[in-house]
């Protein structure tokens, strides 16, 4: 029984790294979708409200894309541990 428990612990330890990478990939996808979608929806709303044509939609969409990639860049940078 003791051998089986140590094997299970070793297997769970190996899979722990996979879950961290899966969480990181999920976070990257969600951040991009949220930033781009938020910029697009805000631009559409403001364009309809202010009757400005597609100007604010394009501007806020580009801002959302830039914010999304900046946040992904920050997520993927190695963190210094002090």
N, C-alpha and C positions, 0 to 999 in steps of 0.2 A: 503493500500500500504506500509506503513512504516513497518508493521510486516513482510511482504514478503521480503523486502529488508534486514532486519536484519537476517532473516532465511537464505537467500542466502549468506550473508557475513559469517555467522557461518559455513555453509556447505563448503564454499570455504576455510576457515581457517582449517577445519578438513582435507581436501584433500591435503593441502600444505605439510604435513608431508609425505604423500604417495609419492609425486613427488620427495621429497628429497631422500627417500630410493630407489626409482626406478632409479634415477640418479646415486646413489652410486653403486648399483648393476651393472648398465650398464658400469660404469667406471671401475669397477673391472674386468669385462669380457673383455673389450677392452684392458686394460693394459696387462692382461695375454696373450691374442692372439697376441698383437703387440710384446711383448718381446720374446715369444717363436717362433713366426713366423719370426721375424727379425733375431734371432740367427740361426734358421734353414736355412733361405735363404742365410745369409752371409756365413755360413759354407759350404753349397752346392756350392756357387759361388767360394769360395776360394779353395775348394777341386778340382773343375774342372780346375781352373786356375793354381794351383800349382801341380796338379797331386799327391795329397797326400793320396788318398783313402778316407775312411770315417772318418779319424782322426779329422779333423777340424770341420766337421759336428757334430760329437758327442760332441766335446769340446764346440763349440759355442751353441749347443742346450742346453746342461746342464747349461751353463752360462746364457742363456736366461730364462730358467726355474727358476734359482736362482734369477735373477734380477726381474722377474715377481712376484714371491712370496714376495720378499723384498718390492717391491713397493706396493703390496696389503696390506702387514703388516703395512706399513706407512700410507696408506689410512684409514685403519680401527682403528688405534690408536686414542684415544681421543685427541683432540688438546687442549693445554693450551691456554687460552685467558688472555693476560696480559693487 
